[in-house]
């Protein structure tokens, strides 16, 4: 069996890995925001809770946008097994 028929194209593999990385980063960033705000609310520092969201939010939302764009690009690749795509 030819190895080129069983492997995904290089571009698809790169985009897939970048999608996974950006998804993990924005999930971790969101968790940091939520846990940080929760901690600040518990200690009664509402101003700092707001500043956590204000300072980290644009970066986390930017990374989530990048993850969405990678997901959009990945939707154009053919599926290589599993169940057929239903549209």
SVG drawing of the C-alpha trace seen along z (x, -y; Angstrom):
<svg xmlns="http://www.w3.org/2000/svg" viewBox="-28 -48 32 50">
<polyline fill="none" stroke="black" stroke-width="0.4" points="0.0,0.0 1.3,-3.4 2.0,-5.6 0.7,-8.7 -2.8,-7.2 -3.1,-6.6 -1.7,-10.0 -3.4,-13.3 -1.8,-16.1 0.8,-18.2 -1.3,-21.3 -4.2,-19.5 -2.0,-18.1 -0.6,-21.5 -4.0,-23.2 -5.3,-20.4 -2.5,-20.7 -2.8,-24.5 -6.6,-24.1 -6.0,-21.8 -3.4,-24.1 -5.5,-27.2 -8.5,-25.4 -6.5,-24.3 -5.1,-27.8 -8.5,-29.6 -10.0,-27.0 -7.2,-27.5 -7.4,-31.2 -11.1,-31.1 -10.5,-29.0 -7.9,-31.4 -10.4,-34.3 -13.3,-32.5 -11.2,-31.1 -9.4,-34.5 -12.7,-36.3 -14.2,-33.8 -11.2,-34.1 -11.5,-37.9 -15.2,-37.8 -14.6,-35.5 -12.1,-37.8 -14.4,-40.8 -12.2,-42.6 -14.7,-43.4 -12.4,-45.9 -9.7,-43.3 -12.2,-40.7 -13.2,-43.2 -9.6,-44.0 -8.8,-40.3 -11.5,-40.1 -10.4,-43.4 -6.8,-42.5 -7.0,-38.8 -10.3,-38.9 -9.0,-40.4 -6.3,-37.8 -8.5,-34.9 -11.2,-36.0 -8.6,-36.6 -7.3,-33.0 -10.9,-31.6 -11.4,-33.5 -8.3,-31.9 -9.5,-28.5 -12.8,-29.1 -11.0,-30.1 -8.9,-26.9 -12.1,-24.9 -13.6,-26.6 -10.6,-25.6 -10.7,-22.0 -14.4,-21.7 -13.2,-21.9 -11.1,-18.7 -12.5,-15.3 -13.2,-12.9 -10.9,-9.9 -13.1,-7.3 -15.8,-7.0 -19.3,-7.9 -20.3,-9.8 -20.8,-13.6 -24.5,-14.6 -25.4,-17.9"/>
</svg>
